[in-house]
Amino acid sequence: MLTKLRVKNFKAWRDSGEVRLAPITVLFGANSAGKTSIPQLLLLLKQTAESPDRKRALQLGDSRTLVDLGTYTDVAHNHDIRQPMELSLSWTLDERLEISDPLTKATFSGDVLEFGATILGDARHQPFVDALEYRLGSSSGTSLDVRMRRRKDGKYDLASDHYKLVRQHQRAWPLPHPVRFYGFPDEAVAYFQNTAFTSDFVLELERLLKNVFYVGPLREYPRRLYLWSGELPEHVGEKGERAIEAFLAAHDRSFHWKAKQKKKRLPELVAERLESMGLIDEFEVKPLGPHRKEYEVLVRTGPKLPKVKLTDVGFGVSQVLPVIVECFYVPRRSIVIFEQPEIHLHPRVQADLADLFVDAIRARENGVARQCQFVIESHSEHFLRRLQRRIAEEELSKDDAALYFIHARGGEAHIEELAVDEFGNIRNWPEGFFGDEMAELVARRRAQAARMRRGEPR
């Protein structure tokens, strides 16, 4: 699970400062304030790790990638590629990582891994790695570190403060450039006798980024027929276009999130959630016939009403369905980015989405905690109010929610964590956070008084 993030000189961010990430992290703020840039950074790192081009420091994107950020000049803060772009991540590991020095037999271990990189632009305005570093440790400090740093001749040195690196005999050569923005070249192992552990660090970062998923704000329109012939989709898709496939693929998976609670299969869980949100009375996905790959989605909007296809009811069901399925379908320890999940939803349903995420971070499958994490970009006051309520009711720990307000000032993005106490109160409510409710009330009263003075009826 990601616990910290920091970025410098990336898009609107001169310096984000250290951003705490919780199981539920919500980014609020005005349009074009810079809040989308933080999820975009994670998607940029993911698509770079998945790119077949090992020499390219950053895969900035095209029409086929998760995000298209243009050129390196476009993503550099104030388009100034002379300033280094710096990024750092910290995350907890699923299992404690044990490293042993084959020469001294000394052991190093930790359950927290940190990564940092410095990116520069070359004469062609293409990004390259100036330095990268990994640190393995725990709350008590760093146990093992290793870093690559660029020399004046364009080659790289490998160094560590906690580990004695031993060269192979007669191989005192510098290293070539890193692999992508985070990987050590093969020579890092070939030129040293005891650096095989570097591949463990790289593997852990790739494992983290592989489990980053994104669902955008504009989900696909419902269809009259859906096709599924047994595939296991990775997730519901950026537009939720594979939600029904994922729903069918996870038909027999069961979940619960409270002690002694009866386990619920995914179809039952989805139907109950849609019903509790007041969107439908009954939900069913059924094949057109035995051994057919064509499926239709039928819903009943009231207890005495006939079942109809999903296309024949309100748009809200089709928009919230991928969000519900994604929360439980993705692999364990996934990081799911939702951009404005509340779009097209009634205020009550927007509030109920908060309960969905609260349940999802506590969900267990086959008795094992799923430990999924959600990074949510939202404009919904109703969503925030429900989170505050759940904190007050002790249904959600305030430490399990990181709530941020992002605003632009002086041409830069600034982030402020909302100080939420144990009763759900926000002690530093930003001015104009969700508009000025009192100013609207006063203006309406003044308009009413002016009309009454003119003799108009109430």
Buried (B, 14 or more C-beta within 10 A) or exposed (E): BBBBBBBBBBBBBBBBEEBBBBBBBBBBBBEEBBBBBBBBBBBBBBBBBBBEEEEBBBBBBEEEBBBBBEBBEEBBBEEEBEBBBBBBBBBBBEEEBEBBBEEEEBEBBBBBBBBBBBBBBEEEEBBBBBBBBBBBBEEEEBBBBBBBBBEEEEEBEBEBEBBEBBBBEEEEEBBBBBBBBBBBBEBBBEBBBBBEBBBBBBEBBBBBBBBBBBBBBEBBEBBEEBEBEEEEBBBBBBBBBBBBBBBBBBEEBBBBBEEEEEBBBBBBBBBEBBBEBEBBBBBEBEBEEEEEEEBBBBBBBEEEEEBEBBBEBBBBBBBBBBBBBBBBBBEBBBBBBBBBBBBBBBEEBBBBBBBBBBBBBBBBBEEEEBBBBBBBBBBBBBBBBBBBBBBBEEEBEBEBBBBBBBBBEEEBBBBBEBEBEEEBEBEEEBEEBBEEEEEEEEEEEEEEEEEEEEEEEE
